[in-house]
Amino acid sequence: MTLRTRIRDRLTDGDGRLPIGLTLLCAAIAATLVFPLAWLVIEAVAVERERAVDLLFSTATADVLVNSLLLMAGVTALSIAVGVPLAYLTARTDLPFRRFWSVAVALPLVVPSYVGAFSFVSAFGPQGEFHEVLSPLGVERVPEVSGLSGSILVITLYTYPYVYLTTRAALLSFDTTLLEAARTLNHGRMAAFRRVTLPTIRPAVAAGSLLAALYAVSDFGTPSIMRLPVFTRQIYVEYNAFGRDYAALLSLQLLVVVVLVLTLEWAVRSDRETSGDDAGRTEDRVLLGRLRWPATLLPAGVSAFALLVPLWILGLWLVRSEAGRRPSLAFEPIQVLNSVSVSAAAAVVAALAAIPIAYFAANHDSPLAVVFERATYVGFAVPGIVLALALVYFGSGYVPWIYQTLPLLIFAYVVRFLPQAVGSTRTSILQVDRRLVEAGRTLGESPTGAFRRVTFPLTRSGIVAGAALVFLTTMKELPVTLVLRPSGFDTIVTQIWRAQSTALYQYAVVPTLILLVISGLSMVVILTQEGGEEGL
């Protein structure tokens, strides 16, 4: 085979042809998803050079950079320290009530971090709820949750499940015969874990750590509540103060940090296969012995701290909801309707846009397929405040008739969360037996007809699951909603944020409880993806 033929086969999936219509459609979708960041670059380049240098190398910018890096590093390290032991305990040991703890320690993922943040501030503040409970006992001061340490603690409590879930999935599919072989070579339990288990699960730990790091550096709500100057908070402050130049430059700096994180994760991750087949798995579990019951203190303590504190604070606010009423902050059912309507619209558009990208990536082994699929992840990797600011520049400067309208808000949601729909849809398409599609083609069906009659019915559940994930994560999105929503368009998250901003937390109780219920549905979707007897 000549070099030219090999290149052609690589580009065309071996048959010399790529579907022109599908290729152009995928190219258009990918370009549309990436273009918002171009306007951010244009805005930043337009800043005068001397002013840009002064802003970028100012003391305030240095503080923002250092705080953001410390926050990201602290959250990532603590998420690994908490998530990996919890995954090992629930997947490989004889921990009591193991299946219950498997679910319980994943539940903090349903709580938006900004809800956890104002709950902890209310509980551990100088005159907080814990102080009122403990002061009659002679306790004059309780540890205060604020600043950098408070932000690291709160974000870790609601992001460690990323590391836990990816690591647990790797441990459940781990080939345990490798451990048995290591033990026969006189390796102790710790040595076998260090030499066999740890290198095998490293890609899964790296994947979960990447999610935790990206969440930490892109989180807007928690640092704002904790009064910690980081990129996301400072960008929002400058945007509201009409400091567009500084906001654009800070956004580009934040994008550089995100790229460095992605590069580091790529370097740490190995190509080692993390799963085995059933023949390589045994039901032998690590016996904890005398530590069996004391070991439950870890999952019990972590899940209780992350879940019971917010629920306790919300309960107190609910009981005191009559105090200091302010009608202008009262919750209205229209806020739920607004949230549901824009989230449903974003879910439908994302599902429709994901189908051609996922189908192309699943059926064509070519560089174009990789480029198109990776392009969908740009919006997910970029912090929401940066994406929102880029669309503000584009909308206000070039198409003012679409600025602060529902179509632009829905477009931002689609760019942000499309990868969730693409991943679910692509997985479903890969599971379709290609012989069924070929049978349809031999019966005279066109490629489109074969997809409509064969592929689509078999992948419908995956498409619906992806759309559901987009819907449920859109419901919780804060910075994009705050920046791009039309004037007077209030949603659940904007009501929560208004109540938090005015310190009238009782007005956040009802919308927060509704949001937690909806987030719980999102967790159900995630957990039900883990099948099998050991699945959650």
Salt bridges, closest charged atoms under 4 A:
ASP9 OD1 - ARG8 NH2 3.27
ASP13 OD2 - HIS364 ND1 3.88
GLU43 OE2 - ARG244 NE 3.72
ASP94 OD2 - ARG292 NE 3.50
GLU129 OE2 - ARG320 NH1 2.91
ASP245 OD2 - ARG51 NE 3.39
GLU265 OE2 - ARG269 NH1 3.73
GLU322 OE1 - ARG325 NH1 3.99
ASP365 OD1 - ARG10 NH1 3.02
GLU373 OE1 - ARG374 NH1 3.77
GLU373 OE2 - ARG426 NE 3.58
ASP433 OD2 - ARG435 NH2 2.89
GLU445 OE2 - ARG453 NE 2.88
GLU477 OE2 - ARG416 NE 3.86
ASP490 OD1 - ARG485 NH1 3.11
GLU530 OE2 - ARG168 NH1 2.58
GLU534 OE1 - ARG98 NH1 2.99
GLU534 OE2 - ARG285 NH2 3.05
